[in-house]
Amino acid sequence: MELKKIFVIHCRRTGYGVIRSVKDSGYEIYGADTWRTPVSKSKYLKDFFVIPEITAVSDEKFIEVLIQAAEKMNYRESKPVIFTGDDDYLLFFAKYYNRLKEYYQYSFETDYKLLEYALNKSKVNKLAQSIGVSAPKSYKMAEVSKINASEFPIIIKPAIKKTPEINVVKEAFRVKICDNKNELLSAANQLQSLNQEGIVQQYIPGGDDKLCTIGTYSFDGKLIAWSTCTKERQFPPVTGECSLGKTIYKPELVKPAKDLLRELSLTGIAQIEFKEYKGKYFLIEINPRIWSWHQINNARGVNLTQICLDYLHGEIENNLTFEPVKKEEIYWQFFWMDLLHNRLLNKNTSFFNIFKYLLKSNQEAFFYGRDLRVFWEHSKRTIPYIAQQYLQNRN
């Protein structure tokens, strides 16, 4: 029997979700990151590689690093399947698919132009509107000075958050809610100074708990698997990432997801996010890759990581579709960031509520009882950071 392998690059909480999703499936699991992350201590990893920052070296040098890693994983015996939760790696692997396909299999789309299109929030917003999928009203960057005061608040964000050339979130911002024209012009100028495209959108009212995700696996645009969940809290609130999520059953998201995937002809795992407002679901973005809290769907019978691997290896029939078999609520929490941002800094909820969901959650980002060293290493690094942030906020 062929020994199957996976390679998790950017080995943090998203990568740890991948590892936990396939740990009992007989795969050799390898990881890589720019430093020895807490996940590097996982007992489920066969080996871990420290690699350079993708923006710090030439493309040729990074290709050389990836080929060396493939050699260490003995790719000739079995090509490892790559998983990543970072857009820069995603784009890089697709850009150099013809150079790297000898060494790796891809869990995501291999067509660079298609992938870049799917990642571009501005293009996807226009696509959604053209096929009848609800999406926020959008404005061209050149039109921001003409937006009426009555249109505010307005959302602005980078069209693509991270590329092999620049981390736009680090250099600028992830998303900003602007209450007036001066704030919007300042944010737009910030993106333009980096030569980055942005998307300016109507703000859809509602809290974090109105953000609904449909996680999918598709092949050439055909939907193979889906499951739905919602953010309960984010870090930072309103403009951040999931710190508490739960499964929900919203089959009404399947049709718009199917339509988008078909139009994009997309292959791979994707997170398609909508925001609910007055009974309608407005498309927020598509992430054509694995995301941080994807593991929440496993307990409902939709293990997207395993389904992806089985499909790639020809172990799933083409006419099968996987959907949730259990309807009960499953919770996922990123405990330390939930505590910091939603209690200590913003006081959105009580200490009791934070710890209640720690006990209630079926999964925590880094805590896993059979692999405790990861959570221990993560906590050693995170607790001093939390103390620093809390003290700065008090001052």
Contacts in CASP RR format, 6 or more apart in sequence:
PFRMAT RR
TARGET T0000
AUTHOR 0000-0000-0000
METHOD contacts of the structure
MODEL  1
MELKKIFVIHCRRTGYGVIRSVKDSGYEIYGADTWRTPVSKSKYLKDFFV
IPEITAVSDEKFIEVLIQAAEKMNYRESKPVIFTGDDDYLLFFAKYYNRL
KEYYQYSFETDYKLLEYALNKSKVNKLAQSIGVSAPKSYKMAEVSKINAS
EFPIIIKPAIKKTPEINVVKEAFRVKICDNKNELLSAANQLQSLNQEGIV
QQYIPGGDDKLCTIGTYSFDGKLIAWSTCTKERQFPPVTGECSLGKTIYK
PELVKPAKDLLRELSLTGIAQIEFKEYKGKYFLIEINPRIWSWHQINNAR
GVNLTQICLDYLHGEIENNLTFEPVKKEEIYWQFFWMDLLHNRLLNKNTS
FFNIFKYLLKSNQEAFFYGRDLRVFWEHSKRTIPYIAQQYLQNRN
2 78 0 8 1.000
3 28 0 8 1.000
3 77 0 8 1.000
3 78 0 8 1.000
4 26 0 8 1.000
4 27 0 8 1.000
4 28 0 8 1.000
4 78 0 8 1.000
4 81 0 8 1.000
4 309 0 8 1.000
4 313 0 8 1.000
5 27 0 8 1.000
5 28 0 8 1.000
5 29 0 8 1.000
5 30 0 8 1.000
5 73 0 8 1.000
5 78 0 8 1.000
5 79 0 8 1.000
5 80 0 8 1.000
5 81 0 8 1.000
6 18 0 8 1.000
6 22 0 8 1.000
6 27 0 8 1.000
6 28 0 8 1.000
6 29 0 8 1.000
6 30 0 8 1.000
6 80 0 8 1.000
6 81 0 8 1.000
6 82 0 8 1.000
6 83 0 8 1.000
6 309 0 8 1.000
7 30 0 8 1.000
7 31 0 8 1.000
7 32 0 8 1.000
7 69 0 8 1.000
7 73 0 8 1.000
7 80 0 8 1.000
7 81 0 8 1.000
7 82 0 8 1.000
7 83 0 8 1.000
7 104 0 8 1.000
8 15 0 8 1.000
8 18 0 8 1.000
8 19 0 8 1.000
8 29 0 8 1.000
8 30 0 8 1.000
8 31 0 8 1.000
8 32 0 8 1.000
8 83 0 8 1.000
8 84 0 8 1.000
9 31 0 8 1.000
9 32 0 8 1.000
9 33 0 8 1.000
9 51 0 8 1.000
9 82 0 8 1.000
9 83 0 8 1.000
9 84 0 8 1.000
9 86 0 8 1.000
9 89 0 8 1.000
10 32 0 8 1.000
10 33 0 8 1.000
10 84 0 8 1.000
10 85 0 8 1.000
10 86 0 8 1.000
10 89 0 8 1.000
11 31 0 8 1.000
11 32 0 8 1.000
11 33 0 8 1.000
11 37 0 8 1.000
11 39 0 8 1.000
11 40 0 8 1.000
11 48 0 8 1.000
12 33 0 8 1.000
12 37 0 8 1.000
12 39 0 8 1.000
13 39 0 8 1.000
13 292 0 8 1.000
13 334 0 8 1.000
13 365 0 8 1.000
13 366 0 8 1.000
14 85 0 8 1.000
14 290 0 8 1.000
14 291 0 8 1.000
14 292 0 8 1.000
14 294 0 8 1.000
15 39 0 8 1.000
15 83 0 8 1.000
15 85 0 8 1.000
15 290 0 8 1.000
16 39 0 8 1.000
16 42 0 8 1.000
16 365 0 8 1.000
16 366 0 8 1.000
16 374 0 8 1.000
17 294 0 8 1.000
17 295 0 8 1.000
17 305 0 8 1.000
18 83 0 8 1.000
18 290 0 8 1.000
18 294 0 8 1.000
18 305 0 8 1.000
19 29 0 8 1.000
19 39 0 8 1.000
19 42 0 8 1.000
19 44 0 8 1.000
19 45 0 8 1.000
20 44 0 8 1.000
20 295 0 8 1.000
20 363 0 8 1.000
20 368 0 8 1.000
20 371 0 8 1.000
21 294 0 8 1.000
21 295 0 8 1.000
21 298 0 8 1.000
21 303 0 8 1.000
21 304 0 8 1.000
21 305 0 8 1.000
21 306 0 8 1.000
22 29 0 8 1.000
22 305 0 8 1.000
22 306 0 8 1.000
22 309 0 8 1.000
23 29 0 8 1.000
23 44 0 8 1.000
25 306 0 8 1.000
25 309 0 8 1.000
27 309 0 8 1.000
28 46 0 8 1.000
28 73 0 8 1.000
28 80 0 8 1.000
29 44 0 8 1.000
29 45 0 8 1.000
29 46 0 8 1.000
30 45 0 8 1.000
30 46 0 8 1.000
30 47 0 8 1.000
30 48 0 8 1.000
30 49 0 8 1.000
30 69 0 8 1.000
30 73 0 8 1.000
30 80 0 8 1.000
31 39 0 8 1.000
31 40 0 8 1.000
31 45 0 8 1.000
31 47 0 8 1.000
31 48 0 8 1.000
31 49 0 8 1.000
32 48 0 8 1.000
32 49 0 8 1.000
32 50 0 8 1.000
32 51 0 8 1.000
32 69 0 8 1.000
33 39 0 8 1.000
33 40 0 8 1.000
33 48 0 8 1.000
33 50 0 8 1.000
33 51 0 8 1.000
34 50 0 8 1.000
34 51 0 8 1.000
34 52 0 8 1.000
34 53 0 8 1.000
35 50 0 8 1.000
36 48 0 8 1.000
36 50 0 8 1.000
38 366 0 8 1.000
38 374 0 8 1.000
38 375 0 8 1.000
38 376 0 8 1.000
38 377 0 8 1.000
38 378 0 8 1.000
38 381 0 8 1.000
39 45 0 8 1.000
39 366 0 8 1.000
39 374 0 8 1.000
40 48 0 8 1.000
41 373 0 8 1.000
41 374 0 8 1.000
41 377 0 8 1.000
42 371 0 8 1.000
42 373 0 8 1.000
42 374 0 8 1.000
43 371 0 8 1.000
43 373 0 8 1.000
44 371 0 8 1.000
47 72 0 8 1.000
47 73 0 8 1.000
49 69 0 8 1.000
49 72 0 8 1.000
51 62 0 8 1.000
51 65 0 8 1.000
51 69 0 8 1.000
52 61 0 8 1.000
52 62 0 8 1.000
52 65 0 8 1.000
54 62 0 8 1.000
54 88 0 8 1.000
54 89 0 8 1.000
54 92 0 8 1.000
54 164 0 8 1.000
55 88 0 8 1.000
55 164 0 8 1.000
55 165 0 8 1.000
55 166 0 8 1.000
55 167 0 8 1.000
57 65 0 8 1.000
59 92 0 8 1.000
59 95 0 8 1.000
59 96 0 8 1.000
59 164 0 8 1.000
62 92 0 8 1.000
62 164 0 8 1.000
63 96 0 8 1.000
63 99 0 8 1.000
63 100 0 8 1.000
66 100 0 8 1.000
66 103 0 8 1.000
66 104 0 8 1.000
67 100 0 8 1.000
67 103 0 8 1.000
70 79 0 8 1.000
70 80 0 8 1.000
70 103 0 8 1.000
70 104 0 8 1.000
73 80 0 8 1.000
75 102 0 8 1.000
75 103 0 8 1.000
75 104 0 8 1.000
79 102 0 8 1.000
79 103 0 8 1.000
79 104 0 8 1.000
79 105 0 8 1.000
80 104 0 8 1.000
80 105 0 8 1.000
81 104 0 8 1.000
81 105 0 8 1.000
81 106 0 8 1.000
81 107 0 8 1.000
81 308 0 8 1.000
81 309 0 8 1.000
81 312 0 8 1.000
82 93 0 8 1.000
82 104 0 8 1.000
82 105 0 8 1.000
82 106 0 8 1.000
82 107 0 8 1.000
82 108 0 8 1.000
83 107 0 8 1.000
83 290 0 8 1.000
83 305 0 8 1.000
84 90 0 8 1.000
84 93 0 8 1.000
84 108 0 8 1.000
84 289 0 8 1.000
84 290 0 8 1.000
85 289 0 8 1.000
85 290 0 8 1.000
85 291 0 8 1.000
85 292 0 8 1.000
86 162 0 8 1.000
86 289 0 8 1.000
87 119 0 8 1.000
87 160 0 8 1.000
87 161 0 8 1.000
87 162 0 8 1.000
87 163 0 8 1.000
87 287 0 8 1.000
87 289 0 8 1.000
88 162 0 8 1.000
88 163 0 8 1.000
88 164 0 8 1.000
88 167 0 8 1.000
89 164 0 8 1.000
90 108 0 8 1.000
90 115 0 8 1.000
90 119 0 8 1.000
90 288 0 8 1.000
90 289 0 8 1.000
91 112 0 8 1.000
91 115 0 8 1.000
91 116 0 8 1.000
91 119 0 8 1.000
91 163 0 8 1.000
91 164 0 8 1.000
92 164 0 8 1.000
93 100 0 8 1.000
93 104 0 8 1.000
93 106 0 8 1.000
93 108 0 8 1.000
93 110 0 8 1.000
94 106 0 8 1.000
94 108 0 8 1.000
94 109 0 8 1.000
94 110 0 8 1.000
94 111 0 8 1.000
94 112 0 8 1.000
94 115 0 8 1.000
94 116 0 8 1.000
95 112 0 8 1.000
95 164 0 8 1.000
97 106 0 8 1.000
97 110 0 8 1.000
97 111 0 8 1.000
97 112 0 8 1.000
101 110 0 8 1.000
105 312 0 8 1.000
107 268 0 8 1.000
107 269 0 8 1.000
107 290 0 8 1.000
107 305 0 8 1.000
107 308 0 8 1.000
107 309 0 8 1.000
107 312 0 8 1.000
108 115 0 8 1.000
108 267 0 8 1.000
108 268 0 8 1.000
108 269 0 8 1.000
108 288 0 8 1.000
108 289 0 8 1.000
109 115 0 8 1.000
109 118 0 8 1.000
109 266 0 8 1.000
109 267 0 8 1.000
109 268 0 8 1.000
109 288 0 8 1.000
110 267 0 8 1.000
114 264 0 8 1.000
114 265 0 8 1.000
114 266 0 8 1.000
115 288 0 8 1.000
116 160 0 8 1.000
117 123 0 8 1.000
117 124 0 8 1.000
117 264 0 8 1.000
118 124 0 8 1.000
118 264 0 8 1.000
118 266 0 8 1.000
118 270 0 8 1.000
118 286 0 8 1.000
118 288 0 8 1.000
119 160 0 8 1.000
119 286 0 8 1.000
119 287 0 8 1.000
119 288 0 8 1.000
120 159 0 8 1.000
120 160 0 8 1.000
120 197 0 8 1.000
121 157 0 8 1.000
121 158 0 8 1.000
121 159 0 8 1.000
121 160 0 8 1.000
121 198 0 8 1.000
121 199 0 8 1.000
121 285 0 8 1.000
122 138 0 8 1.000
122 159 0 8 1.000
122 197 0 8 1.000
122 198 0 8 1.000
122 199 0 8 1.000
123 159 0 8 1.000
124 260 0 8 1.000
124 283 0 8 1.000
124 285 0 8 1.000
124 286 0 8 1.000
125 135 0 8 1.000
125 136 0 8 1.000
125 138 0 8 1.000
125 199 0 8 1.000
125 201 0 8 1.000
125 283 0 8 1.000
126 138 0 8 1.000
127 260 0 8 1.000
127 263 0 8 1.000
127 264 0 8 1.000
128 134 0 8 1.000
128 135 0 8 1.000
128 256 0 8 1.000
128 260 0 8 1.000
128 283 0 8 1.000
129 135 0 8 1.000
131 259 0 8 1.000
131 260 0 8 1.000
131 263 0 8 1.000
132 259 0 8 1.000
133 256 0 8 1.000
133 259 0 8 1.000
133 260 0 8 1.000
133 283 0 8 1.000
134 256 0 8 1.000
134 280 0 8 1.000
134 281 0 8 1.000
134 282 0 8 1.000
134 283 0 8 1.000
135 282 0 8 1.000
135 283 0 8 1.000
136 155 0 8 1.000
136 201 0 8 1.000
136 202 0 8 1.000
136 203 0 8 1.000
136 204 0 8 1.000
136 282 0 8 1.000
136 283 0 8 1.000
136 284 0 8 1.000
137 201 0 8 1.000
137 202 0 8 1.000
138 199 0 8 1.000
138 200 0 8 1.000
138 201 0 8 1.000
138 202 0 8 1.000
139 147 0 8 1.000
139 154 0 8 1.000
139 200 0 8 1.000
139 201 0 8 1.000
140 200 0 8 1.000
141 188 0 8 1.000
141 191 0 8 1.000
141 192 0 8 1.000
141 197 0 8 1.000
141 198 0 8 1.000
141 200 0 8 1.000
143 200 0 8 1.000
144 156 0 8 1.000
144 181 0 8 1.000
144 184 0 8 1.000
144 185 0 8 1.000
144 188 0 8 1.000
144 200 0 8 1.000
145 181 0 8 1.000
145 185 0 8 1.000
147 154 0 8 1.000
147 181 0 8 1.000
147 184 0 8 1.000
147 200 0 8 1.000
149 180 0 8 1.000
149 181 0 8 1.000
151 202 0 8 1.000
152 178 0 8 1.000
152 179 0 8 1.000
152 180 0 8 1.000
152 181 0 8 1.000
152 184 0 8 1.000
152 203 0 8 1.000
153 177 0 8 1.000
153 178 0 8 1.000
153 179 0 8 1.000
153 203 0 8 1.000
154 177 0 8 1.000
154 178 0 8 1.000
154 184 0 8 1.000
154 200 0 8 1.000
154 201 0 8 1.000
154 202 0 8 1.000
154 203 0 8 1.000
155 175 0 8 1.000
155 176 0 8 1.000
155 177 0 8 1.000
155 178 0 8 1.000
155 200 0 8 1.000
155 201 0 8 1.000
155 202 0 8 1.000
155 203 0 8 1.000
156 175 0 8 1.000
156 176 0 8 1.000
156 178 0 8 1.000
156 184 0 8 1.000
156 187 0 8 1.000
156 188 0 8 1.000
156 191 0 8 1.000
156 198 0 8 1.000
156 199 0 8 1.000
156 200 0 8 1.000
156 201 0 8 1.000
157 173 0 8 1.000
157 174 0 8 1.000
157 175 0 8 1.000
157 176 0 8 1.000
157 198 0 8 1.000
157 199 0 8 1.000
157 201 0 8 1.000
158 168 0 8 1.000
158 169 0 8 1.000
158 172 0 8 1.000
158 173 0 8 1.000
158 174 0 8 1.000
158 191 0 8 1.000
158 196 0 8 1.000
158 197 0 8 1.000
158 198 0 8 1.000
158 199 0 8 1.000
159 196 0 8 1.000
159 197 0 8 1.000
159 198 0 8 1.000
159 199 0 8 1.000
160 168 0 8 1.000
160 196 0 8 1.000
160 197 0 8 1.000
161 167 0 8 1.000
161 168 0 8 1.000
161 169 0 8 1.000
161 174 0 8 1.000
162 168 0 8 1.000
162 169 0 8 1.000
166 194 0 8 1.000
166 196 0 8 1.000
168 191 0 8 1.000
168 194 0 8 1.000
168 196 0 8 1.000
171 194 0 8 1.000
172 190 0 8 1.000
172 191 0 8 1.000
172 194 0 8 1.000
172 196 0 8 1.000
173 187 0 8 1.000
173 190 0 8 1.000
174 239 0 8 1.000
174 240 0 8 1.000
175 239 0 8 1.000
175 240 0 8 1.000
176 183 0 8 1.000
176 187 0 8 1.000
176 239 0 8 1.000
177 203 0 8 1.000
177 238 0 8 1.000
177 239 0 8 1.000
178 184 0 8 1.000
178 187 0 8 1.000
184 200 0 8 1.000
188 198 0 8 1.000
188 200 0 8 1.000
191 197 0 8 1.000
191 198 0 8 1.000
204 210 0 8 1.000
204 275 0 8 1.000
204 277 0 8 1.000
204 282 0 8 1.000
204 284 0 8 1.000
205 277 0 8 1.000
206 275 0 8 1.000
206 277 0 8 1.000
207 238 0 8 1.000
208 231 0 8 1.000
208 232 0 8 1.000
208 233 0 8 1.000
208 234 0 8 1.000
208 237 0 8 1.000
208 238 0 8 1.000
209 230 0 8 1.000
209 231 0 8 1.000
209 232 0 8 1.000
209 233 0 8 1.000
210 230 0 8 1.000
210 275 0 8 1.000
210 276 0 8 1.000
210 277 0 8 1.000
211 230 0 8 1.000
211 231 0 8 1.000
211 234 0 8 1.000
211 273 0 8 1.000
211 274 0 8 1.000
211 275 0 8 1.000
211 284 0 8 1.000
212 228 0 8 1.000
212 229 0 8 1.000
212 230 0 8 1.000
212 248 0 8 1.000
212 250 0 8 1.000
212 253 0 8 1.000
212 273 0 8 1.000
212 274 0 8 1.000
212 275 0 8 1.000
212 276 0 8 1.000
212 281 0 8 1.000
213 228 0 8 1.000
213 229 0 8 1.000
213 230 0 8 1.000
213 231 0 8 1.000
213 271 0 8 1.000
213 272 0 8 1.000
213 273 0 8 1.000
213 274 0 8 1.000
213 291 0 8 1.000
214 226 0 8 1.000
214 227 0 8 1.000
214 228 0 8 1.000
214 250 0 8 1.000
214 253 0 8 1.000
214 254 0 8 1.000
214 257 0 8 1.000
214 271 0 8 1.000
214 272 0 8 1.000
214 274 0 8 1.000
215 226 0 8 1.000
215 227 0 8 1.000
215 228 0 8 1.000
215 229 0 8 1.000
215 257 0 8 1.000
215 269 0 8 1.000
215 270 0 8 1.000
215 271 0 8 1.000
215 272 0 8 1.000
215 294 0 8 1.000
215 297 0 8 1.000
215 304 0 8 1.000
216 223 0 8 1.000
216 224 0 8 1.000
216 225 0 8 1.000
216 226 0 8 1.000
216 257 0 8 1.000
216 261 0 8 1.000
216 269 0 8 1.000
216 270 0 8 1.000
216 272 0 8 1.000
216 304 0 8 1.000
217 223 0 8 1.000
217 224 0 8 1.000
217 225 0 8 1.000
217 226 0 8 1.000
217 268 0 8 1.000
217 269 0 8 1.000
217 270 0 8 1.000
217 304 0 8 1.000
217 307 0 8 1.000
217 308 0 8 1.000
217 311 0 8 1.000
217 322 0 8 1.000
218 224 0 8 1.000
218 261 0 8 1.000
218 266 0 8 1.000
218 267 0 8 1.000
218 268 0 8 1.000
218 270 0 8 1.000
219 267 0 8 1.000
219 268 0 8 1.000
219 311 0 8 1.000
220 265 0 8 1.000
220 267 0 8 1.000
221 261 0 8 1.000
221 262 0 8 1.000
221 264 0 8 1.000
221 265 0 8 1.000
221 266 0 8 1.000
221 267 0 8 1.000
222 261 0 8 1.000
222 262 0 8 1.000
223 254 0 8 1.000
223 257 0 8 1.000
223 258 0 8 1.000
223 261 0 8 1.000
223 321 0 8 1.000
224 307 0 8 1.000
224 311 0 8 1.000
224 316 0 8 1.000
224 320 0 8 1.000
224 321 0 8 1.000
224 322 0 8 1.000
225 302 0 8 1.000
225 304 0 8 1.000
225 307 0 8 1.000
225 321 0 8 1.000
225 322 0 8 1.000
225 323 0 8 1.000
226 253 0 8 1.000
226 254 0 8 1.000
226 257 0 8 1.000
226 302 0 8 1.000
226 321 0 8 1.000
226 322 0 8 1.000
226 323 0 8 1.000
227 247 0 8 1.000
227 297 0 8 1.000
227 300 0 8 1.000
227 301 0 8 1.000
227 302 0 8 1.000
227 304 0 8 1.000
227 323 0 8 1.000
227 324 0 8 1.000
228 247 0 8 1.000
228 248 0 8 1.000
228 249 0 8 1.000
228 250 0 8 1.000
228 251 0 8 1.000
228 253 0 8 1.000
228 324 0 8 1.000
229 245 0 8 1.000
229 246 0 8 1.000
229 247 0 8 1.000
229 248 0 8 1.000
229 293 0 8 1.000
229 296 0 8 1.000
229 297 0 8 1.000
229 330 0 8 1.000
229 332 0 8 1.000
230 245 0 8 1.000
230 246 0 8 1.000
230 248 0 8 1.000
231 242 0 8 1.000
231 244 0 8 1.000
231 245 0 8 1.000
232 244 0 8 1.000
232 245 0 8 1.000
232 246 0 8 1.000
233 242 0 8 1.000
233 243 0 8 1.000
233 244 0 8 1.000
233 245 0 8 1.000
233 338 0 8 1.000
233 341 0 8 1.000
233 342 0 8 1.000
233 348 0 8 1.000
233 349 0 8 1.000
234 240 0 8 1.000
234 241 0 8 1.000
234 242 0 8 1.000
234 243 0 8 1.000
234 341 0 8 1.000
235 241 0 8 1.000
235 243 0 8 1.000
235 334 0 8 1.000
235 337 0 8 1.000
235 338 0 8 1.000
235 340 0 8 1.000
235 341 0 8 1.000
235 342 0 8 1.000
236 341 0 8 1.000
236 345 0 8 1.000
236 346 0 8 1.000
237 341 0 8 1.000
237 342 0 8 1.000
237 346 0 8 1.000
237 348 0 8 1.000
241 292 0 8 1.000
241 334 0 8 1.000
241 337 0 8 1.000
242 292 0 8 1.000
242 293 0 8 1.000
242 332 0 8 1.000
242 334 0 8 1.000
243 333 0 8 1.000
243 334 0 8 1.000
243 337 0 8 1.000
243 338 0 8 1.000
243 341 0 8 1.000
243 342 0 8 1.000
244 331 0 8 1.000
244 332 0 8 1.000
244 333 0 8 1.000
244 334 0 8 1.000
244 338 0 8 1.000
244 342 0 8 1.000
244 357 0 8 1.000
244 361 0 8 1.000
245 293 0 8 1.000
245 296 0 8 1.000
245 331 0 8 1.000
245 332 0 8 1.000
245 333 0 8 1.000
246 296 0 8 1.000
246 329 0 8 1.000
246 330 0 8 1.000
246 331 0 8 1.000
246 332 0 8 1.000
247 296 0 8 1.000
247 297 0 8 1.000
247 299 0 8 1.000
247 300 0 8 1.000
247 324 0 8 1.000
247 328 0 8 1.000
247 329 0 8 1.000
247 330 0 8 1.000
248 329 0 8 1.000
249 324 0 8 1.000
249 327 0 8 1.000
251 323 0 8 1.000
252 281 0 8 1.000
253 272 0 8 1.000
253 274 0 8 1.000
253 281 0 8 1.000
256 272 0 8 1.000
256 274 0 8 1.000
256 281 0 8 1.000
256 283 0 8 1.000
257 272 0 8 1.000
260 272 0 8 1.000
260 283 0 8 1.000
260 286 0 8 1.000
261 270 0 8 1.000
264 286 0 8 1.000
266 288 0 8 1.000
268 288 0 8 1.000
268 289 0 8 1.000
268 308 0 8 1.000
269 288 0 8 1.000
269 289 0 8 1.000
269 290 0 8 1.000
269 294 0 8 1.000
269 304 0 8 1.000
269 305 0 8 1.000
269 308 0 8 1.000
270 286 0 8 1.000
270 287 0 8 1.000
270 288 0 8 1.000
270 289 0 8 1.000
271 286 0 8 1.000
271 287 0 8 1.000
271 289 0 8 1.000
271 290 0 8 1.000
271 291 0 8 1.000
271 294 0 8 1.000
272 283 0 8 1.000
272 285 0 8 1.000
272 286 0 8 1.000
272 287 0 8 1.000
273 283 0 8 1.000
273 284 0 8 1.000
273 285 0 8 1.000
273 286 0 8 1.000
273 287 0 8 1.000
274 281 0 8 1.000
274 282 0 8 1.000
274 283 0 8 1.000
274 284 0 8 1.000
275 281 0 8 1.000
275 282 0 8 1.000
275 284 0 8 1.000
276 282 0 8 1.000
290 304 0 8 1.000
290 305 0 8 1.000
292 334 0 8 1.000
292 365 0 8 1.000
293 332 0 8 1.000
293 334 0 8 1.000
293 365 0 8 1.000
294 304 0 8 1.000
294 305 0 8 1.000
295 332 0 8 1.000
295 363 0 8 1.000
296 330 0 8 1.000
296 331 0 8 1.000
296 332 0 8 1.000
296 362 0 8 1.000
296 363 0 8 1.000
297 303 0 8 1.000
297 304 0 8 1.000
297 324 0 8 1.000
297 330 0 8 1.000
299 326 0 8 1.000
299 330 0 8 1.000
299 362 0 8 1.000
299 363 0 8 1.000
300 324 0 8 1.000
300 325 0 8 1.000
300 326 0 8 1.000
300 330 0 8 1.000
301 322 0 8 1.000
301 324 0 8 1.000
301 325 0 8 1.000
301 326 0 8 1.000
302 322 0 8 1.000
302 323 0 8 1.000
302 324 0 8 1.000
307 316 0 8 1.000
307 322 0 8 1.000
310 316 0 8 1.000
330 362 0 8 1.000
330 363 0 8 1.000
331 357 0 8 1.000
331 360 0 8 1.000
331 361 0 8 1.000
331 362 0 8 1.000
331 363 0 8 1.000
332 361 0 8 1.000
332 362 0 8 1.000
332 363 0 8 1.000
332 364 0 8 1.000
332 365 0 8 1.000
333 357 0 8 1.000
333 358 0 8 1.000
333 361 0 8 1.000
333 363 0 8 1.000
333 364 0 8 1.000
333 365 0 8 1.000
334 364 0 8 1.000
334 365 0 8 1.000
334 366 0 8 1.000
335 354 0 8 1.000
335 358 0 8 1.000
335 364 0 8 1.000
335 365 0 8 1.000
335 367 0 8 1.000
336 378 0 8 1.000
336 379 0 8 1.000
336 382 0 8 1.000
336 383 0 8 1.000
336 386 0 8 1.000
338 354 0 8 1.000
338 357 0 8 1.000
339 354 0 8 1.000
339 386 0 8 1.000
340 386 0 8 1.000
340 389 0 8 1.000
340 390 0 8 1.000
342 348 0 8 1.000
342 349 0 8 1.000
342 354 0 8 1.000
343 349 0 8 1.000
343 350 0 8 1.000
343 351 0 8 1.000
343 354 0 8 1.000
344 386 0 8 1.000
344 389 0 8 1.000
344 390 0 8 1.000
344 393 0 8 1.000
345 389 0 8 1.000
345 390 0 8 1.000
345 393 0 8 1.000
358 364 0 8 1.000
364 375 0 8 1.000
366 374 0 8 1.000
366 375 0 8 1.000
366 378 0 8 1.000
366 379 0 8 1.000
367 375 0 8 1.000
368 374 0 8 1.000
368 375 0 8 1.000
END
